[in-house]
Amino acid sequence: MDSTVEVYKNLANDIEFDILADIPMAATPIVAILSHISRIPMITPRVDEKEHGIKRRIDGVFKQGQRVLVIDDLITLADSKLATIKILEDNGLRVSDVLVLIDREQGGVEALKKHGISCHSAFKLRSLLDFYLEERKISPEQYQKTVKYLQSS
């Protein structure tokens, strides 16, 4: 987990933001650790409204106008990111950047770009596939099957 958080921390170095937001649930532990070590506050948007307590769409403390860095584990089509960004923006927050560990190269980065959002990824899936093939962690058949799937979607 330490090395994964370090990757996200390095990706965030050149981005201006005031607060971190996770895409629940996959990125929640990573963002919590990153928030703790960086001392940058964290918020959690809720796609489903709470049915008890204070029925807010965002857990955590924030001020309108703050710049939010959204973090998730990977990006495919960007649907969950766009839904989360809408919640954040509807609550007066600004989002211009998203961090992910893996870009599955299936259109998500382009979908965010259409909304004026930059996506920063540590790895592209095809690069990982090339590495796994070279290291003989996957067979040439598995490689070809996966590349074909990526090209078709």
ZINOR-V303767 format. One record per pair of residues at least 24 apart in sequence whose C-alpha atoms are under 8 Angstrom apart, sorted by sequence separation. I is the first residue (numbers start at 1). J is the second residue. D is the distance in whole Angstrom. If there is no record, write none. Layout:
BEGIN
i-><I I>
j-><J J>
d-><D D>
END
This chain:
BEGIN
i-><19 21 5 9 68 70 75 4 5 8 66 67 68 69 72 74 64 65 66 67 68 69 70 71 72 73 74 75 76 5 64 65 66 67 68 69 70 71 72 73 74 75 76 1 5 58 63 64 65 67 68 69 70 71 72 73 74 75 76 77 78 79 57 58 63 69 74 75 76 77 78 82 76 77 78 76 77 75 78 75 77 78 47 47 46 45 31 47 46 45 19 45 27 106 27 105 26 27 19 21 23 26 106 18 19 20 21 22 23 17 18 19 20 21 22 23 17 18 19 20 21 22 16 17 18 20 17 23 23 23 15 12 11 8 8 8 7 11 11 11 8 7>
j-><43 45 30 34 93 95 100 30 31 34 92 93 94 95 98 100 91 92 93 94 95 96 97 98 99 100 101 102 103 33 92 93 94 95 96 97 98 99 100 101 102 103 104 30 34 87 92 93 94 96 97 98 99 100 101 102 103 104 105 106 107 108 87 88 93 99 104 105 106 107 108 112 107 108 109 108 109 108 111 109 111 112 83 84 84 84 71 87 87 87 62 88 71 150 72 150 72 73 66 68 70 73 153 66 67 68 69 70 71 66 67 68 69 70 71 72 67 68 69 70 71 72 67 68 69 71 69 80 81 84 97 99 99 99 100 101 101 120 121 122 122 122>
d-><7 7 6 7 7 7 7 8 8 8 8 6 6 7 8 5 7 6 5 5 5 7 7 6 6 5 6 7 7 7 5 5 6 6 8 6 5 5 5 5 5 5 5 8 6 8 8 5 6 8 8 6 6 6 7 7 6 6 7 6 8 8 7 8 8 7 7 8 5 5 4 7 7 4 7 5 8 6 6 7 7 7 7 7 8 6 7 8 8 7 8 7 7 7 5 7 7 6 7 6 7 6 6 6 6 6 6 6 6 8 5 5 5 5 5 5 5 6 6 6 6 6 8 6 8 7 6 7 7 7 8 8 7 7 8 7 8 7 8 7 8 7>
END
